[in-house]
């Protein structure tokens, strides 16, 4: 709540005198009275000056504004159900945190808990402050001894390639929380859970509200546009893509697209399947395809509608694949690629 100045709290009362009509007699009597009162006022004024000469001309100090009430401390213990369907209880506010996934690290910094992070992976590169934090292995193979040496109060992991890490860390006595959302709504929920675990619930709620507002703006811009068929490449040799029930698949739909890959999960895809699907837009992450020209030169790709029409779009991996605070920027990149006219491009 914004602080209200003391003057406003006092009401800033102003007064106006009422005018009266007087007779001449009343006026003469008033002048006589004023003369007497004037003389008395002069004597009082002189006395006041003498008093000031003795005591000094110090002005009384203005009353200090009341301090804003502090935000209520988060209540612990906290119990959450993580993305590995595990019930996890956090006994007290964690003062030392290890993050084994870049998206979780970004979330921790975005909600104001970054100063408590004591360990990250070699894959973590955002925000810039993570460069100074101790590395505890890489994303697919964290160093459990290094994690244990950091003596964390809680360790944030993901699932998938880190699924077996959870049990190993718990065997070492660590409190482990798995975060791995597969939809944009799931990202919102995950950020809220990270806020609960760290005691930064207000900051997490604010972050989610800002993200939702941005996503709503994007949805409004593409709402009237016709759905555009799309394919997204996340790996090459062999060709890999994201189908239904994935975060990338959800982003394509929210961006006003129709994913040509109906299979669930992250799957391999043949050139024959791609030619048959013939998407209007070919999306590709930058680590898989460095530029549109390279994609266009692949054998058999010259017949794709997306290549013919110059609609090969290269995306920033970290924006579209990390389920964290910047995922709405990735959503916008996809939406611009599918519906450039809606964004004035």
C-alpha positions as CSV (number, residue, x, y, z in Angstrom):
1,X,0.0,0.0,0.0
2,X,1.5,3.4,-0.9
3,X,2.4,5.7,2.0
4,X,0.0,8.5,2.6
5,X,1.6,11.8,3.5
6,X,1.0,13.1,7.0
7,X,-0.7,16.3,5.6
8,X,-3.2,14.2,3.7
9,X,-3.9,12.0,6.8
10,X,-4.6,15.1,8.8
11,X,-7.3,16.0,6.3
12,X,-5.8,19.3,4.9
13,X,-8.7,21.2,6.5
14,X,-9.3,24.7,5.3
15,X,-11.7,27.3,6.7
16,X,-13.5,30.2,5.3
17,X,-14.9,33.1,7.3
18,X,-18.5,34.1,6.7
19,X,-19.0,37.7,5.5
20,X,-21.5,39.9,7.5
21,X,-23.2,43.2,6.9
22,X,-22.8,45.7,9.7
23,X,-24.4,49.0,10.5
24,X,-22.2,52.2,10.8
25,X,-22.6,52.1,14.6
26,X,-21.5,48.5,14.7
27,X,-18.6,49.4,12.4
28,X,-17.4,52.2,14.7
29,X,-17.7,49.9,17.7
30,X,-15.7,47.3,15.8
31,X,-13.0,49.8,15.0
32,X,-12.7,50.7,18.6
33,X,-12.5,47.1,19.6
34,X,-9.9,46.4,16.9
35,X,-7.8,49.3,18.2
36,X,-7.8,47.9,21.7
37,X,-7.2,44.4,20.5
38,X,-4.4,45.7,18.2
39,X,-2.6,47.3,21.1
40,X,-2.9,44.1,23.1
41,X,-1.6,42.0,20.2
42,X,1.4,44.3,19.8
43,X,2.3,43.8,23.5
44,X,1.9,40.0,23.2
45,X,4.0,40.0,20.0
46,X,6.8,41.9,21.7
47,X,6.7,39.5,24.6
48,X,6.9,36.6,22.2
49,X,10.0,38.1,20.5
50,X,11.7,38.4,23.9
51,X,10.9,34.8,24.7
52,X,12.3,33.7,21.3
53,X,15.5,35.7,22.0
54,X,16.0,33.7,25.2
55,X,15.0,30.3,24.0
56,X,16.1,30.4,20.3
57,X,14.1,30.2,17.1
58,X,14.0,26.5,16.9
59,X,11.0,25.2,14.9
60,X,9.2,22.2,16.4
61,X,10.2,19.0,14.5
62,X,7.6,17.7,12.1
63,X,6.1,14.4,13.3
64,X,7.8,11.4,11.6
65,X,5.6,9.4,9.2
66,X,4.5,6.1,10.5
67,X,6.6,3.2,8.9
68,X,4.8,1.0,6.4
69,X,3.8,-2.3,8.0
70,X,6.2,-5.1,7.1
71,X,4.9,-7.9,4.9
72,X,3.8,-10.9,6.9
73,X,6.4,-13.6,7.1
74,X,5.7,-16.8,5.2
75,X,4.4,-19.5,7.4
76,X,6.3,-22.8,7.7
77,X,6.3,-25.7,7.6
78,X,4.9,-25.8,4.0
79,X,3.8,-29.0,2.2
80,X,3.5,-29.1,-1.6
81,X,2.9,-31.7,-4.3
82,X,5.7,-31.5,-6.8
83,X,5.8,-32.4,-10.5
84,X,6.9,-35.9,-9.7
85,X,3.6,-36.3,-7.8
86,X,5.5,-36.4,-4.5
87,X,4.3,-34.7,-1.3
88,X,7.2,-32.6,0.0
89,X,7.3,-30.8,3.4
90,X,9.6,-27.8,3.9
91,X,10.2,-27.4,7.6
92,X,11.6,-23.8,7.6
93,X,12.5,-21.0,5.2
94,X,15.5,-22.4,3.2
95,X,18.6,-20.3,3.5
96,X,20.8,-22.4,1.1
97,X,19.3,-23.5,-2.2
98,X,20.7,-25.7,-5.0
99,X,19.1,-25.6,-8.4
100,X,19.8,-28.3,-11.0
101,X,17.7,-26.9,-13.8
102,X,18.2,-23.6,-15.6
103,X,14.5,-22.8,-15.6
104,X,14.3,-23.3,-11.8
105,X,17.3,-21.0,-11.4
106,X,15.7,-18.3,-13.5
107,X,12.5,-18.6,-11.4
108,X,14.4,-18.3,-8.1
109,X,16.1,-15.1,-9.2
110,X,12.9,-13.7,-10.7
111,X,11.1,-14.0,-7.3
112,X,13.9,-12.6,-5.2
113,X,15.4,-15.8,-3.8
114,X,18.6,-15.7,-6.0
115,X,20.8,-14.5,-3.1
116,X,20.2,-17.8,-1.4
117,X,21.2,-20.0,-4.3
118,X,24.6,-21.7,-3.5
119,X,24.8,-24.1,-6.4
120,X,23.7,-24.4,-10.1
121,X,24.7,-26.5,-13.1
122,X,27.1,-25.6,-15.9
123,X,24.1,-25.2,-18.2
124,X,22.8,-22.2,-16.1
125,X,23.5,-18.9,-17.9
126,X,20.7,-16.6,-16.8
127,X,20.6,-14.1,-15.2
128,X,24.2,-13.0,-15.3
129,X,24.6,-13.4,-11.6
130,X,24.7,-17.2,-11.9
131,X,28.2,-16.9,-13.3
132,X,29.5,-16.3,-9.8
133,X,27.7,-19.3,-8.2
134,X,29.4,-22.6,-7.6
135,X,28.8,-25.2,-10.3
136,X,27.6,-28.7,-9.1
137,X,27.9,-30.6,-12.4
138,X,25.9,-30.4,-15.6
139,X,22.2,-30.7,-16.3
140,X,22.1,-34.4,-17.3
141,X,24.7,-35.5,-14.8
142,X,24.8,-33.4,-11.6
143,X,27.7,-34.1,-9.2
144,X,25.9,-35.4,-6.1
145,X,29.0,-35.0,-3.9
146,X,29.2,-31.3,-4.9
147,X,25.5,-30.9,-4.1
148,X,26.0,-32.5,-0.7
149,X,29.1,-30.4,0.0
150,X,26.9,-27.3,-0.5
151,X,24.8,-28.4,2.4
152,X,21.5,-27.1,0.9
153,X,18.2,-26.8,2.7
154,X,16.4,-27.6,-0.5
155,X,17.4,-28.9,-4.0
156,X,15.2,-28.0,-7.0
157,X,15.4,-30.6,-9.8
158,X,13.4,-31.5,-12.9
159,X,12.2,-34.9,-14.0
160,X,13.1,-36.8,-17.2
161,X,16.9,-37.1,-17.3
162,X,17.0,-36.2,-13.6
163,X,14.3,-38.7,-12.5
164,X,16.9,-41.0,-10.9
165,X,18.6,-38.1,-9.1
166,X,15.7,-37.5,-6.8
167,X,16.1,-40.8,-4.9
168,X,19.9,-40.5,-4.7
169,X,19.7,-37.0,-3.2
170,X,17.0,-38.1,-0.7
171,X,19.3,-40.9,0.3
172,X,21.9,-38.3,1.2
173,X,19.3,-36.6,3.4
174,X,18.4,-33.7,1.0
175,X,15.0,-32.2,0.7
176,X,14.2,-32.4,-3.0
177,X,11.5,-30.6,-5.1
178,X,10.8,-31.6,-8.7
179,X,9.6,-28.9,-11.1
180,X,8.8,-29.9,-14.7
181,X,5.5,-28.4,-16.1
182,X,4.2,-29.4,-19.5
183,X,1.8,-26.5,-20.1
184,X,1.9,-22.7,-19.7
185,X,-0.7,-23.1,-16.9
186,X,1.7,-25.6,-15.3
187,X,4.5,-23.1,-15.4
188,X,2.3,-20.6,-13.5
189,X,1.6,-23.2,-10.9
190,X,5.3,-24.3,-10.6
191,X,6.4,-20.7,-10.0
192,X,3.8,-20.5,-7.3
193,X,5.2,-23.6,-5.7
194,X,8.7,-22.3,-5.8
195,X,7.4,-19.2,-4.1
196,X,5.8,-21.3,-1.3
197,X,9.0,-23.4,-0.8
198,X,11.2,-20.3,-0.6
199,X,8.8,-18.1,1.4
200,X,8.5,-15.7,-1.5
201,X,4.9,-16.2,-2.2
202,X,4.0,-12.5,-2.8
203,X,6.8,-12.1,-5.3
204,X,5.8,-15.3,-7.1
205,X,2.2,-14.2,-7.3
206,X,3.3,-10.8,-8.8
207,X,5.5,-12.6,-11.4
208,X,2.7,-14.9,-12.4
209,X,0.2,-12.0,-12.7
210,X,2.7,-10.1,-15.0
211,X,3.2,-13.2,-17.1
212,X,-0.5,-13.8,-17.5
213,X,-1.1,-10.2,-18.5
214,X,1.5,-10.6,-21.3
215,X,0.1,-13.9,-22.4
216,X,-3.4,-12.4,-22.6
217,X,-2.1,-9.5,-24.8
218,X,-0.7,-12.1,-27.2
219,X,-3.9,-14.1,-27.2
220,X,-5.9,-11.0,-28.0
221,X,-3.7,-10.2,-31.0
222,X,-4.1,-13.7,-32.6
223,X,-7.7,-14.3,-31.5
224,X,-9.2,-13.4,-34.9
225,X,-6.4,-15.0,-37.0
226,X,-6.9,-18.3,-38.8
227,X,-5.0,-21.2,-37.2
228,X,-1.7,-21.7,-39.0
229,X,-0.3,-25.2,-39.4
230,X,3.2,-25.5,-37.9
231,X,6.0,-27.9,-37.2
232,X,8.7,-27.4,-34.7
233,X,12.2,-28.9,-34.9
234,X,14.1,-29.4,-31.7
235,X,16.8,-31.8,-33.0
236,X,18.2,-32.9,-36.3
237,X,20.0,-36.0,-37.5
238,X,17.6,-37.6,-36.6
239,X,14.8,-35.1,-36.8
240,X,13.1,-34.6,-33.5
241,X,9.9,-32.6,-32.7
242,X,7.4,-31.7,-30.0
243,X,4.0,-33.2,-30.3
244,X,0.8,-33.0,-28.2
245,X,1.0,-32.9,-24.4
246,X,4.3,-30.9,-24.4
247,X,5.1,-27.4,-23.3
248,X,6.1,-26.5,-26.9
249,X,2.9,-28.0,-28.3
250,X,0.9,-25.9,-25.8
251,X,2.7,-22.8,-26.9
252,X,2.0,-23.4,-30.6
253,X,-1.7,-23.7,-29.9
254,X,-1.7,-20.6,-27.7
255,X,0.2,-18.6,-30.4
256,X,-2.6,-19.3,-32.9
257,X,-1.1,-22.4,-34.5
258,X,-2.1,-26.0,-35.2
259,X,0.7,-28.5,-34.6
260,X,0.9,-31.0,-37.5
261,X,2.4,-33.6,-35.1
262,X,-0.4,-35.3,-33.3
263,X,1.7,-37.9,-31.4
264,X,2.2,-37.1,-27.7
265,X,5.6,-36.2,-26.3
266,X,8.9,-35.5,-27.9
267,X,9.2,-37.8,-30.9
268,X,11.3,-38.5,-33.9
269,X,9.9,-37.6,-37.3
270,X,10.8,-38.7,-40.8
271,X,11.3,-36.5,-43.8
272,X,8.5,-38.4,-45.5
273,X,6.1,-37.6,-42.6
274,X,7.2,-33.9,-42.8
275,X,6.6,-33.7,-46.5
276,X,3.1,-35.3,-46.1
277,X,2.2,-32.9,-43.3
278,X,3.5,-29.9,-45.3
279,X,3.3,-27.2,-42.5
280,X,2.7,-23.6,-43.5
281,X,5.3,-22.5,-40.9
282,X,8.5,-24.4,-40.0
283,X,9.7,-23.5,-36.5
284,X,13.2,-24.6,-35.3
285,X,15.2,-23.9,-32.2
286,X,18.6,-22.2,-32.8
287,X,20.8,-25.0,-31.5
288,X,19.2,-27.4,-34.0
289,X,19.0,-25.1,-37.0
290,X,21.3,-22.0,-37.1
291,X,19.4,-20.2,-39.8
292,X,16.5,-20.5,-42.3
293,X,18.8,-20.9,-45.3
294,X,20.4,-24.0,-43.9
295,X,17.0,-25.6,-43.4
296,X,15.9,-24.7,-46.9
297,X,19.0,-26.5,-48.4
298,X,18.2,-29.9,-46.8
299,X,17.2,-32.7,-49.2
300,X,13.5,-32.8,-49.9
301,X,12.8,-29.5,-48.0
302,X,12.5,-27.4,-51.1
303,X,9.0,-28.8,-51.7
304,X,7.7,-27.7,-48.3
305,X,5.2,-24.8,-48.3
306,X,7.0,-23.1,-45.4
307,X,10.3,-23.1,-47.4
308,X,8.7,-21.9,-50.6
309,X,6.9,-19.1,-48.8
310,X,10.0,-18.1,-46.8
311,X,8.3,-19.0,-43.5
312,X,11.1,-20.8,-41.7
313,X,11.4,-19.2,-38.2
314,X,14.4,-19.7,-35.9
315,X,13.6,-19.5,-32.2
316,X,15.7,-18.8,-29.1
317,X,16.0,-22.2,-27.3
318,X,16.1,-20.7,-23.8
319,X,12.9,-18.7,-24.4
320,X,10.8,-21.5,-25.7
321,X,12.1,-24.6,-23.9
322,X,12.8,-23.4,-20.4
323,X,9.6,-23.5,-18.3
324,X,10.3,-20.4,-16.3
325,X,9.7,-16.6,-16.2
326,X,10.8,-15.9,-19.8
327,X,8.5,-18.5,-21.4
328,X,6.0,-15.8,-22.4
329,X,8.7,-14.2,-24.4
330,X,9.0,-17.5,-26.2
331,X,5.3,-17.6,-26.7
332,X,5.5,-14.2,-28.4
333,X,8.3,-15.3,-30.7
334,X,6.2,-18.2,-31.9
335,X,3.1,-16.0,-32.3
336,X,5.0,-13.5,-34.3
337,X,6.3,-16.3,-36.5
338,X,2.8,-17.7,-37.1
339,X,1.0,-14.4,-37.4
340,X,3.4,-11.6,-38.2
341,X,0.6,-9.3,-39.4
342,X,-1.0,-9.3,-36.0
343,X,2.2,-7.8,-34.6
344,X,2.7,-5.3,-37.3
345,X,5.5,-7.3,-39.0
